[in-house]
Amino acid sequence: MSSTEKAAQIKLLESQLAQLSAAPHTPAQDAEILRLQARVRELQAEILGEANERHEMTPMDRVRLARHPDRPYSLDFIHLLFTDFHELHGDRRFADDPAIVCGFARFEGEPVFIVGQQKANYKQRKMEDRKYRNFGMPKPEGYRKAIRLMQIAAKFRRPILSFIDTPGAYPGIEAEERGQGEAIARNIIEMMRLPTPTIGIIIGEGGSGGALAVGACDRIDMLENTIYSVISPEGCASILWRDANKADLAAAAMKITPEPLKAAGIVDEIVPEPGEGAHTDHAAAAENLRPVLIRQLKELRALSPEKLIEQRYARYCRLGAFVVEN
């Protein structure tokens, strides 16, 4: 079976998993879900293994790695890198959103504030755990919680570390009713004004405004096998070619992997991953990130609040390009 055929089979299995998860659960159904999940992981490993044997990684291979179900999530990095983590909850308007975790902690003995997009429970990655976290797709109350707490952290000059891992903000009706677009826009505005160092780390998928709403930072880092994009490759292919199966072409054209993004000045640093990817060794992936955060925090702490805001604003004004026709 070719890699393309395996990718098509993965899509079919994922569709079956979605249907099974939406129906009332029975012991037999739970067993079938586990079997299908195991088969998806097996096919993903085969595809990635073939790519490694060829000593090449296509952009779509990186997309698959960024979505790997065993990758370390925000809570994994929090428990591996930080001490004294205390999670805080709620937006003081509507509810708490489990898709975003926030809290104060210590990094190398120094107090920091952490925001993390979370796709499943800590060490629990069953379907019900993923559903509880809404598969890492935050709703407006999640973004409002994040900015409420980031402003408290900034008041006390606590550096903010944002772990980004979302396919995008939740597109459901209830999210739109509660002002999803406004919440994202407000977060970006307020993050530009924060008088404290901010670092964004893309640890999986950096999907569109859902990622930018907690990622308008002084520094942006990407793990080696992650993506950062305005739309998914499948969504782009559906628009351009009316065919989601051409996602590999879209992934290559969109320049969503770390190297072209660093070359364009969007990303500051690429953090190498252990072995065949961060999913193979969570602890090693965290240790690769540690010295990067230590160095960047030292650089940013040396700047005054006014200088931080000035440089942050200039950074985002430089992004993108446009042409004026006479």
N, C-alpha and C positions, 0 to 999 in steps of 0.2 A: 504494500500500500504506500503510495507517494505521500509526501508531506501535505500536499494540497488536499488529497483525499482524507488524510487524518484530521486536518483542520475542519473540513466539512462535517466529518463524523462528530467532532467535538461540538460544533454548533448544534447538530441534531440532538446530541445527548443533553446539552445545556437547555434546549427547548423542552425536552422531556422532563428534566429536573424541575424547571419552572412550573410545569403543569402539575407534577406530583406534589410540589410544595404548596401549591395553592389549594389543593383538595384537603378534606379532613384526614388527619393522620391515623393510620392503623399500624400495628407491628409489622405486617407484611410490607406496607408501603414504606415505612422507615428503612427496612432492610433493602428494598429496591433503590431507595435514594442513596444509601451508603454504597451499594454496588455501582451505581452510575457515577457517583463522585470518584470512586476509585478508578474506574475506567477512564474518566476524563483526565485524571492526574497521570495515568499510565501513558495515554496518548500524548499529552503535553511533554512528558519526559522523553518519549521517543523522538518527537519533533526536535526538541532542543538538543538531544544527543546527536542526531543526524547533522544538525548545524555545527555542533562542536567538532565532529569528525571531519567536516569539510573546512574547519578553521575559518568559518565565516558566520556572521550574525547579520541577518537582514533586519531592517526596521520592524517588520512584523514579528520576527523572533523576539525582539526587545519588548514589543507590546505584550506578547504571551508571557514573557518573564515578569513584566510589571504587574500582570494580573494573576500570577501564580498563586493558588490558594494557600500555599504554605509559606509565602513571604512573611517576614516580620512586619507586624503592624505597629501603630504608634505606641500602644501599651507595652509591646515587647521592647521597643527602644527605651521607653520610659523606665521600665524595671531594670534594664541592663546598664543604662548610662547615669541614672539619677538616684539620689537618695531622698528620704523624707518627703515623698510625693503625697500631697493632700489634694484630692479632687474636689472641685466646687461645681455646683449645679444651678441650672435655671436661668432664664432670661428676665425674670421678674415681671413678665408680661403674660406669658401663655403657659409654657411648660419647659421641661428639660428635654434635651435632644441627645440620645445616646450615641448618635453618629459623630458627635464632637465631644472629646474629653478635654477638660481644662483643669489646671491646678498649679499650685506653687510647689517647688522642689528645690533641691540643692544639686549643683553641678560642680564637681571638683571643690566642694566646700562652700561655693558661692551661691546665694539665693537667685533663682531664676523663675520665670513663669512659662508654662508649657501649654500649647494648644495642639491637639492632635485629632485628625480625622481617623475614625476607627471603623473597620469593616466587619469585625466580629468580636466576641468577647475574648478576654485575655486567656490564652491557652485552651479556649473552647471554640471550635470552628465548625460546629454542626449547623445544619440549615436554620434551626430555630435561633441560634446565636447570631447568625448573619442577618436574619429577619429582624431581630431585636435592634441591631445597629443600622437597620435599613440599608445594608450592603455598603455602608460608608457614604451614603448620599444625604447630606444635611438638609434640614428644613429651616425656615426662617428663624425659628426660635434657637436653633443651634448657632447660627451666625450672630444673633443678638446676644446670646450667652457669651460667645467668644469675645465680642468687642466690649461688652460690659466689663468683663474680667481683665481684658488687656488694658483698658483705661485705668483700672485700679492698680495693675502692676506698674504702669507708666508713672502713676502718681508717686510711687515709691522707688522709681528708677530701677525697677527690676528688668533685666534683659528678657526679651520674649523669644522663645524658640517654637516655631510652628512646623509640625510634622504633617505634610500634605500627602493625602492618599485617597482620592475620590474619583469615580468616573464622572462626577458632575453633581451639581445641586439637584435635589429631588424635584422632578417635573410634575408632580401630582397636583390635582385640583386644589386640595386643601393647602398646599404650600403656596400656590398662586393666590388663593383667597387671603392668606395671611401676609402677603407682600414679599414674595421671594426676591423679586428683582430689586425692590427698594432696600431690602436687608443687605444684599450683596453690594450694591452701590454705596450704601452708608458705611459698610465695613471698610471698603477701599478708601473712601474719603477720610475716615477717622484714623486708619492705619498710617496714612501719609502724614498725620499730625502728631503721632506718638513721640514724645520727647525721651525715648529710650531705645537702646539697640534692639533691632529685630532681625532674626535669621529664619529663613524658610528652607526646609529640607524636604525635597520630593523623594518619598520612599517607595512609591508605587506608581499610581496613576495621578497625574496632575491635570484634572479635567476641567477646562474652561473657567467660567466665573466661579464655579464651585470651589476651585482651588485658589483662585486669585483673591477671593473674599477673606482668606486667612493668610495670604501669601504676598501682600504688597510690602515687602521687607527690604531692609538695607542690603542683605546678601541673600542670594538664592543658590542652594547647592542641590545637586541631583546624584542619587546613587546611580551606579554604572548602568543598570538595566531598568531604567524607568523612562516615563514619557511625560511630556508637558505639551498640552495641545488645546486649541479652542473647540475641537470637536473630535469624536472618536474616528478612527480610520473607517469603520463600517458606516458611520453617519455621513462622512465625507464622500465615500464611494457611492452611497445611495443618492446623494445630491448630484454629483458630477456624472456618474455613469448609469444611474438608476439600477445599480447592482451592488449590493453589500458584499458579494463574494470577491469584489475587486479591492478589498480592504488593503491587500499587500501593496498595490500600486499607490493607493492614497497615503499609506504610512510612509512610503519612500518619498513621495512628492511633498508631504507636509513638513518634513524636517522636524520631527517631534522627539528625536532621541538626543541624548546629552551633548554629543560632539558638535553638531551644527548649531545648537542653541547656545553653546559656549562661544562658538566662533562669532555668533551674531551679537554677543554681549548681553544676552538675556540671562544666562546662567554664569555664576562666578566660579564654581568649582565642581568637578566630577569626582565622586568618591568611589574608589574601586570596590568591587564585591568579591567575596571569597569563592573559590571553587567554580562551579557552574552557575552560581547566582546566590543572592542573599538567602534564598529559601533553604539552602543546604547547611548554613551555619549562622544562626541568628547572632550569637555572641561575637563571632569574628566580624560580621557586618557592622555591629555596634562599635567595636573597637577600631575599625577603620574610620568611622565617623568621628570618634572622640577627639583626635588631635586637630581636625579641621575646625570643630566648634571651639576648642580652646584657643586656637590662633585667631579666629575671626572675632570672638568675644573680646579678646585682649585689644585688638585693633579698634573695635567700635567703642569700647568703654573709654578709650583715650579721647574721644570726641565729645564736644559740648552738645547739649540738646539742640541748640540752634544749628550747629554744623551738621548734625545727623539729619535733621529735617531738610536742610538745604540740599545735602547730597542725595537724599532719598528722592526728593522732588526732581532733581536734575536727572537722576538715573532713569526714571520712568518717562521723562520728556524725550530722552534720547532714543527710546525704543520705537521701532517701526520706521517706515519711510513713505514719502508721498511725492508726487510730481505735480507741479503747477504748470498748466498749459497756457501759453500766451494767446 
